[in-house]
Amino acid sequence: MTYTPPLRDMRFALHEVLDAASVLTSAGIEIDRDTIDGVIEGAGEICAEVIAPLNAPGDVQGCRRDEEGVHTPDGFQDAYEKYVAGGWPAVDADERDGGGGLPNVVGSLIKEMLASANPSWALYTSLSAGVYRCLNANAGDELKQTYLPNLASGRWTGTMCLTEPHCGTDLGMLTTRAEPQADGTYLISGTKIFITSGDHDLTDNIVHLVLARTPDAPEGTRGISLFVVPKHQLTDDGGPGRANGVHCDGIESKMGLHGSATCVLRFDGAVGHLVGQENKGLAAMFVMMNGARLGTGVMALGVAERAVQAALAYSRERLQSRAPSSLRDPAKPADPIINQPDVRRMLLTQQAWVGGARMFLYWLALQTDLRRNATDLEVRSLAEDHLSLLTPVAKAFVSDRAVDVSSLAMQVLGGAGYITDYGVEQCLRDARILPIYEGTNGVQSHDLLARKVIGDGGRRMEQLLELVAQFTDRIAETPDLVPFALTLDTLTQDIRELTRDLMVGTEQDEFRVGTSAVDYLELIGHYLFARFWAQAAEHVVALGPAATPFHKRQLALAHFYFDKLLPNTAALLLRARSSTAVLMDPAAIDR
């Protein structure tokens, strides 16, 4: 199973649909298309030539643990050294830390290709970027000077340590302790589970961000503090020294991502340093958690892209049965299955999900750059609102689609997809954790409806609806785009009315949020993908005779999305309003 970086598709989404360089430049962030293209071409080469060939072997071999620690699959260490030598971890880190200072959106493009090439390998790098951002936003100058350059360069990697054996999403129940010491440090003791990249042999130190409680901390989430705990204590010159009481007690045996070390970590009096203020750790960690949610969406896009490539390649080569008469090749004993209508349905569905996810996630990545660096405070504020509202959608809707895409890819290959030879079953196994990562998708849905929509009286959702309404008003002036505009306009009104109904319903029914949230998030995900596919159609129509076959394929995908996938929103609108009693009836499940 090979991987070819989809550079043409990436450039279409970034440059032609979103016009990213102009958006950034107009906000005071200097960048140009040629710079972006040069970076993603170089990153694509190392992804395709160095990292992707390790994907299947790494899945078979997996990680192993002995008295020396955790060992990654053969070739992972060499690939990581090449990745670091090329300066790739530092592309979007701050220049003061030795980084390239490029916008976050460029880093997102690289992360997509890494996830396509080898999602297990990519995980060793992805959380490091989150640790970097968290410390950059919350740590004092001394901790920043100590850790940020090493994280930016890739010399060290990072983790986030939240989950404990008795508590996962409910962080208020965590029991890891942090005992203050006279020198200002803390001794951290407790066990964390499901820690991605918790131990490995790629770097000589690992930087753990650990949530823990001080002895006099309040109960619940109000009493959580955040600490940076290196695997090895640092020497006077800043290098890794003696072991720091961080022990890997085991590697989880899991369904997929076998090349990624998911560890049980025991902290036994490990020396840690407070990040920010005591009892304010959860707010500080949310910088990393929200980044990880967006990163999960990008990882889902990458895995889905790999599955699409496999399905397309197989469907063109596999000869089986006869196609409809107008598509038959009499010189062959059978026809490629890509000419079968149902196979085309599956292939187009996969491509529509992947293309929609790419435009949506790139747009969100642009919002992260605008939020941080735009010179106009109103632009920053609007970007913050979009990110706050839509981060749960990016994580949940895109990760669910990655599972759908991988499953459809297996269906296209039939029995060949179910066996290991073609790699599609690995895509499905690797994708399945993504709806669970960083808070399950049910949690994301509740976050969207309860906190992000109802919690602010629908203000941010109304901003989004108005943004789409302005877009549909514009395209309605172009005859070829009127069907897109009318459909989107109707859906905008439907969502506005549903949101109002749910806001009223939650005051009368304690079960309303819990029973409607998943359908509501799915509805918003479909809506956003429709907006971006309509925007893609607008660009292609504007090209007129200059549209290439590639562009015409994008227009065809836009029509397919609106005709075949967007109608699912009718069912979602009905389900989101359906009686909560049907779901919560005590007779339905014996508790």
C-alpha positions in Angstrom: 0.0 0.0 0.0 1.7 3.2 -1.2 1.0 6.8 -0.3 1.2 9.8 -2.7 0.8 13.2 -1.1 -2.3 14.8 -2.6 -0.6 18.1 -3.3 -3.0 19.1 -6.0 -6.0 18.6 -3.7 -4.3 20.4 -0.9 -3.4 23.4 -3.0 -7.0 23.5 -4.4 -8.4 23.7 -0.8 -5.8 26.1 0.6 -5.1 28.4 -2.3 -8.1 28.3 -4.7 -11.0 27.8 -2.3 -9.7 29.5 0.9 -7.1 31.9 -0.7 -5.1 31.4 2.5 -2.0 33.5 1.7 -4.2 36.5 1.0 -6.3 36.0 4.1 -3.1 35.8 6.2 -1.4 38.7 4.5 -4.4 41.0 4.9 -4.4 40.2 8.6 -0.8 41.2 8.9 0.8 37.7 8.7 3.3 37.7 5.9 3.3 34.5 3.8 3.1 33.7 0.1 1.9 30.7 -2.0 5.4 29.7 -3.2 6.7 29.5 0.4 3.8 27.3 1.4 4.1 25.1 -1.6 7.8 24.6 -1.2 7.3 23.5 2.4 4.6 21.0 1.7 6.4 19.6 -1.3 9.5 18.9 0.9 7.4 17.5 3.7 5.5 15.3 1.2 8.8 13.8 0.0 9.9 12.6 3.5 6.4 11.4 4.3 6.1 9.3 1.1 9.7 8.1 0.8 10.9 7.7 4.5 7.9 7.4 6.8 5.1 5.7 4.8 7.2 2.6 4.0 7.3 1.9 7.8 3.6 1.9 8.2 2.6 -1.7 7.5 5.8 -3.2 9.0 5.4 -1.1 12.1 1.9 -2.3 12.5 3.0 -5.9 12.3 6.0 -5.6 14.6 4.5 -3.1 17.1 6.3 -1.8 20.2 8.0 -3.8 22.8 9.1 -3.1 26.4 12.0 -4.5 28.4 14.2 -3.4 31.3 15.7 -0.6 29.2 12.3 0.9 28.3 10.0 0.9 25.3 11.4 0.2 21.8 9.6 1.4 18.7 9.4 -0.6 15.5 12.4 -1.0 13.2 13.1 2.1 11.2 11.1 4.5 13.4 14.2 5.9 15.1 16.1 6.4 11.8 13.1 8.1 10.3 12.7 10.4 13.3 16.3 11.4 13.1 15.9 12.4 9.5 12.7 14.2 10.3 14.4 16.3 13.0 17.5 16.9 10.8 15.3 18.4 8.2 13.9 20.8 10.7 10.3 19.6 10.2 9.2 19.7 13.8 10.1 23.4 14.0 8.3 24.7 10.9 5.5 26.5 12.8 7.3 27.1 16.1 8.3 30.6 17.2 11.6 31.9 15.7 12.8 32.8 19.2 12.8 29.0 20.0 14.6 28.1 16.8 11.5 27.5 14.8 10.5 28.6 11.3 7.8 31.0 12.4 5.4 29.8 9.7 1.7 30.0 10.2 -0.1 27.1 12.0 -2.0 26.2 8.9 1.3 25.1 7.2 1.9 22.8 10.2 -1.6 21.4 9.8 -0.8 20.4 6.2 2.3 18.6 7.3 0.4 16.8 10.0 -2.2 15.6 7.5 0.5 14.0 5.4 2.2 12.5 8.4 -1.0 10.9 9.4 -1.6 9.5 6.0 1.9 8.2 5.7 2.1 6.5 9.1 -0.4 7.5 11.9 1.5 5.5 14.5 4.7 7.3 13.8 3.0 10.6 13.5 1.7 10.4 17.1 5.2 10.7 18.5 5.5 14.1 17.0 1.9 15.4 17.2 1.6 15.7 21.0 4.9 17.5 21.2 3.5 20.4 19.3 0.6 20.6 21.9 3.0 20.5 24.8 5.0 23.3 23.1 1.8 25.5 22.7 0.6 24.8 26.2 3.9 25.8 27.8 4.2 28.8 25.5 0.9 30.0 26.7 1.1 29.3 30.4 4.6 28.6 31.7 7.0 31.2 33.2 10.1 32.4 31.4 12.4 29.9 33.0 10.4 26.9 32.0 9.9 28.3 28.5 13.7 28.8 28.1 14.3 25.3 29.3 11.8 23.3 27.4 10.5 25.2 24.3 13.7 25.1 22.1 14.0 21.3 22.8 10.4 20.7 21.9 10.4 22.9 18.9 13.5 21.2 17.5 12.2 17.7 18.1 15.1 16.8 20.3 12.6 16.0 23.0 9.0 14.9 22.6 6.0 15.5 24.9 2.9 13.9 26.3 -0.3 14.9 28.2 -1.1 12.8 31.2 -4.7 13.1 32.2 -6.5 9.7 32.3 -6.3 7.5 35.4 -7.5 3.9 35.9 -10.6 5.1 37.8 -11.4 8.2 35.7 -11.2 9.3 32.1 -13.2 12.3 31.0 -14.3 13.1 34.5 -11.1 14.8 35.5 -12.5 16.0 38.7 -12.0 12.5 40.1 -8.2 12.3 39.5 -6.1 11.4 42.5 -2.5 12.0 41.4 -0.7 13.9 44.1 1.7 16.8 44.0 3.7 17.4 47.2 5.3 20.9 47.4 9.0 21.0 48.2 11.1 23.7 49.8 12.9 24.4 46.6 9.7 25.3 44.7 9.4 21.9 43.0 6.7 19.3 43.6 7.0 15.5 44.0 4.4 13.9 41.7 2.9 10.4 42.6 0.2 8.5 40.8 -0.7 6.4 37.8 -1.8 7.6 34.4 -3.1 5.3 31.6 -3.6 5.5 27.9 -0.6 7.8 27.6 0.3 8.2 23.9 4.1 8.2 23.3 4.5 7.8 27.1 7.9 6.1 26.6 10.0 5.3 23.5 13.5 5.3 22.1 13.3 8.2 19.6 14.6 10.9 21.9 16.8 11.2 25.0 14.1 12.9 27.1 10.3 13.1 27.2 8.4 16.0 28.6 5.2 15.0 30.4 2.4 17.5 31.2 0.7 16.0 34.3 -2.5 17.0 36.0 -2.4 16.5 39.7 -3.6 17.8 43.1 -1.7 19.6 45.8 -2.5 18.4 49.4 -4.9 21.3 50.2 -6.6 21.5 46.8 -10.4 21.9 46.6 -12.4 18.9 45.4 -13.3 18.5 41.8 -11.9 20.3 38.8 -11.3 23.5 40.8 -8.4 21.7 42.6 -6.4 20.5 39.6 -2.9 21.9 38.9 -0.6 21.3 35.9 3.0 20.2 36.1 5.8 19.7 33.7 7.6 16.4 34.6 10.6 15.3 32.4 11.4 11.6 32.1 15.0 12.5 33.1 15.9 15.3 35.5 17.9 18.0 33.9 21.6 18.7 34.6 23.1 22.1 35.2 23.7 22.5 31.4 20.0 21.7 30.6 20.6 18.2 29.3 18.9 15.0 30.5 20.4 13.5 33.6 19.3 10.8 36.0 15.9 9.1 35.9 13.1 11.1 37.4 10.8 8.5 38.9 8.7 8.1 35.8 8.1 4.4 35.1 6.4 2.7 32.2 4.5 -0.2 33.8 3.1 -1.5 30.5 2.1 -1.0 26.9 -1.6 -1.3 26.1 -2.5 -4.0 23.6 -4.9 -2.4 21.3 -7.0 -2.7 18.1 -4.8 -0.5 15.9 -1.9 2.0 15.9 0.4 -0.8 16.9 3.5 1.2 16.2 2.4 3.8 18.7 3.4 3.2 22.3 0.3 3.7 24.5 1.6 3.4 28.0 0.7 3.0 31.6 2.9 5.5 33.4 3.6 5.4 37.2 4.9 8.6 38.7 6.8 7.7 41.9 8.0 10.9 43.6 8.9 12.4 40.2 10.2 16.0 40.4 7.7 18.3 38.6 7.5 22.1 38.1 4.2 24.0 38.4 2.9 25.5 35.2 0.9 28.7 35.9 -0.9 28.8 39.2 -2.0 26.1 41.6 -5.6 24.9 41.1 -5.7 26.5 37.6 -4.3 23.5 35.8 -7.3 22.5 33.8 -7.7 25.9 32.2 -4.0 25.8 31.2 -4.3 22.2 29.9 -7.2 23.2 27.7 -4.8 24.9 25.4 -3.3 21.5 24.7 -6.6 19.6 24.8 -8.3 21.9 22.3 -5.2 21.7 20.0 -5.3 17.9 20.4 -9.0 17.9 19.3 -8.2 19.8 16.2 -5.2 17.5 15.7 -7.4 14.5 15.9 -9.5 15.9 13.1 -6.4 16.4 11.0 -5.2 12.9 11.8 -8.6 11.6 10.8 -8.3 13.4 7.5 -4.9 11.9 6.9 -6.1 8.3 7.6 -9.1 8.8 5.4 -7.0 10.1 2.5 -4.9 7.0 2.6 -8.0 4.8 2.5 -9.4 6.7 -0.4 -6.2 6.3 -2.4 -6.3 2.6 -1.9 -9.9 2.3 -2.9 -9.5 4.3 -6.1 -6.4 2.4 -7.1 -8.0 -1.0 -6.6 -11.3 0.0 -8.3 -9.4 1.0 -11.5 -7.5 -2.2 -11.7 -10.0 -4.8 -10.5 -11.8 -6.4 -13.4 -15.1 -8.1 -12.4 -18.5 -8.4 -14.0 -19.9 -6.2 -16.7 -20.5 -2.5 -16.4 -23.6 -0.9 -17.8 -23.6 -1.3 -21.6 -22.4 2.2 -22.4 -19.3 1.7 -20.3 -18.3 -1.9 -21.3 -15.0 -2.6 -23.0 -15.6 -5.6 -25.4 -11.8 -6.2 -25.6 -11.7 -7.2 -22.0 -13.3 -10.3 -20.3 -14.8 -8.0 -17.6 -14.8 -4.3 -16.7 -13.1 -2.3 -14.0 -15.4 -2.1 -10.9 -15.0 1.7 -10.9 -17.7 1.6 -13.7 -20.3 0.0 -11.4 -22.8 2.6 -10.1 -22.6 1.4 -6.5 -18.8 1.3 -6.4 -18.9 4.9 -7.8 -21.3 5.8 -5.0 -18.9 4.6 -2.4 -15.9 6.2 -4.1 -17.6 9.6 -4.5 -18.8 9.4 -0.9 -15.3 8.9 0.3 -13.9 11.7 -1.8 -16.7 14.1 -0.7 -16.0 13.4 2.9 -12.3 13.9 2.5 -12.5 17.0 0.4 -15.0 18.6 2.7 -12.9 17.8 5.7 -9.8 19.2 4.1 -11.5 22.6 3.3 -13.1 22.8 6.8 -9.9 21.9 8.7 -7.7 24.2 6.7 -10.2 27.0 7.4 -10.1 26.3 11.1 -6.3 26.2 11.0 -6.4 29.7 9.4 -8.6 30.8 12.3 -5.9 29.7 14.8 -3.4 32.0 13.0 -5.8 34.9 12.9 -6.7 34.4 16.6 -3.0 34.7 17.5 -1.5 37.1 15.0 -4.1 39.2 13.3 -3.5 42.9 13.8 -7.2 43.7 13.9 -8.6 42.8 17.3 -12.1 42.2 15.9 -10.6 39.7 13.5 -8.9 38.0 16.4 -12.1 37.9 18.4 -14.2 36.5 15.6 -11.6 33.8 15.0 -11.7 32.9 18.7 -15.5 32.6 18.5 -15.3 30.3 15.4 -12.7 28.1 17.0 -14.5 27.8 20.4 -17.7 26.9 18.6 -16.4 24.5 16.0 -13.5 22.6 17.6 -15.9 19.9 18.8 -17.3 19.6 15.3 -13.8 19.3 13.8 -12.9 16.5 16.2 -16.2 14.5 16.2 -17.6 14.9 12.7 -14.4 14.4 10.9 -13.3 11.4 13.0 -16.6 9.7 12.4 -16.2 10.3 8.7 -12.7 8.7 8.8 -14.2 5.5 10.1 -16.9 5.7 7.4 -14.4 6.3 4.7 -12.2 3.5 5.8 -15.1 1.1 6.1 -16.3 2.1 2.6 -12.8 1.6 1.3 -12.8 -2.0 2.6 -16.2 -2.5 1.0 -14.8 -1.4 -2.4 -12.0 -3.9 -2.1 -14.4 -6.6 -0.9 -12.6 -9.7 0.5 -9.3 -8.1 -0.6 -10.0 -5.3 1.8 -10.6 -7.6 4.8 -7.2 -9.3 4.5 -4.0 -7.5 5.4 -2.4 -7.6 2.0 -3.8 -4.3 0.8 -3.6 -2.3 4.0 -7.2 -1.1 4.1 -8.1 -3.1 7.2 -5.2 -1.3 9.0 -6.8 2.1 8.0 -10.1 1.0 9.6 -8.3 -0.3 12.8 -6.2 2.9 13.0 -9.2 5.1 12.4 -11.4 3.6 15.0 -9.7 5.2 18.0 -10.2 8.7 16.7 -13.9 9.1 17.7 -12.7 8.1 21.2 -9.6 10.3 21.5 -9.7 13.6 23.4 -13.2 13.0 24.8 -15.5 10.7 23.0 -17.7 12.1 20.3 -20.7 12.1 22.5 -18.8 14.3 24.9 -17.9 16.6 22.0 -21.5 16.8 21.0 -22.6 17.7 24.5 -19.9 20.4 24.6 -21.1 21.9 21.4 -24.8 22.1 22.3 -24.7 22.7 26.0 -21.6 24.9 26.4 -20.9 26.5 23.1 -24.5 27.1 21.8 -26.9 27.2 24.7 -24.2 28.4 27.1 -23.8 31.7 25.3 -27.4 32.1 24.2 -26.7 31.0 20.7 -24.5 34.1 19.9 -21.6 32.2 18.3 -23.9 29.9 16.3 -25.7 33.0 15.0 -22.4 34.4 13.9 -21.8 31.2 11.9 -25.2 31.2 10.4 -24.9 34.8 9.4 -21.5 34.1 7.8 -23.0 31.4 5.7 -26.0 33.6 4.9 -23.8 36.3 3.5 -22.1 33.7 1.3 -25.3 32.3 0.0 -26.6 35.8 -0.8 -23.4 36.3 -2.9 -23.6 33.1 -4.9 -27.3 33.4 -5.5 -26.5 36.0 -8.1 -24.8 33.3 -10.3 -27.3 31.1 -12.1 -25.2 27.9 -12.0 -24.9 28.3 -8.2 -28.5 29.0 -7.4 -29.3 25.4 -6.4 -26.4 25.5 -3.9 -27.6 28.8 -2.5 -31.2 27.8 -2.1 -30.3 24.6 -0.3 -27.9 26.2 2.0 -30.3 29.1 2.7 -33.1 26.6 3.7 -30.7 24.7 5.9 -29.5 27.9 7.6 -33.1 28.7 8.5 -33.7 25.2 9.7 -30.7 25.3 12.0 -31.6 28.7 13.4 -35.1 27.4 14.3 -33.9 24.1 15.7 -31.3 26.0 17.9 -34.1 28.2 19.3 -36.3 25.1 19.9 -33.5 23.3 21.7 -32.7 26.3 23.9 -36.3 26.4 25.0 -36.5 22.7 25.3 -33.6 22.4 27.7 -35.4 24.6 30.2 -38.3 22.1 30.3 -36.6 18.7 29.9 -33.5 17.6 31.6 -32.8 15.0 29.0 -33.1 17.3 25.9 -29.4 18.1 25.6 -28.3 14.6 26.1 -30.7 13.1 23.6 -30.3 15.8 20.9 -26.6 16.7 21.0 -25.2 14.0 18.7 -27.8 14.7 16.0 -27.2 18.5 16.4 -23.4 18.1 15.9 -23.9 15.9 12.9 -26.2 18.5 11.4 -23.7 21.3 11.9 -20.9 19.1 10.4 -23.0 18.4 7.3 -23.8 22.1 7.1 -20.2 23.2 7.2 -19.1 20.7 4.6 -21.9 22.0 2.4 -20.8 25.5 2.8 -17.2 24.6 1.7 -18.3 22.4 -1.2 -20.5 25.3 -2.4 -17.5 27.6 -2.1 -15.4 25.2 -4.2 -18.2 25.2 -6.8 -18.2 29.0 -6.8 -14.5 29.0 -7.6 -14.8 26.4 -10.4 -17.8 28.1 -12.0 -15.9 31.4 -11.9 -13.0 29.8 -13.9 -15.4 29.2 -16.8 -13.5 27.8 -19.9 -10.3 27.9 -17.9 -11.5 25.1 -15.6 -9.4 22.0 -16.0 -10.5 18.3 -15.7 -9.4 18.5 -12.1 -11.6 21.5 -11.4 -14.6 19.8 -13.1 -14.1 16.8 -10.8 -14.4 19.2 -7.8 -17.6 20.7 -9.2 -19.0 17.2 -9.8 -18.1 16.3 -6.2 -19.9 19.4 -4.9 -23.1 18.4 -6.8 -22.7 14.8 -5.5 -22.4 16.1 -1.9 -25.5 18.3 -2.2 -27.6 15.6 -4.0 -26.6 12.4 -2.2 -25.2 13.3 1.3 -26.7 16.5 2.4 -30.2 15.2 2.4 -29.3 13.2 5.5 -29.9 16.5 7.4 -33.6 16.1 7.0 -33.5 13.0 9.2 -31.1 14.8 11.7 -33.6 17.7 12.1 -36.3 15.2 12.9 -34.3 13.2 15.3 -32.9 16.2 17.2 -36.6 17.2 18.0 -37.9 13.7 18.7 -39.2 12.8 22.1 -36.7 12.2 24.8 -39.0 9.7 26.4 -38.3 7.2 23.7 -34.6 7.2 24.6 -35.0 7.5 28.3 -37.9 5.1 28.9 -36.9 2.9 31.9 -38.5 -0.1 30.3 -36.2 0.1 27.2 -33.0 -1.0 29.1 -32.8 -3.1 32.2 -30.5 -1.1 34.5 
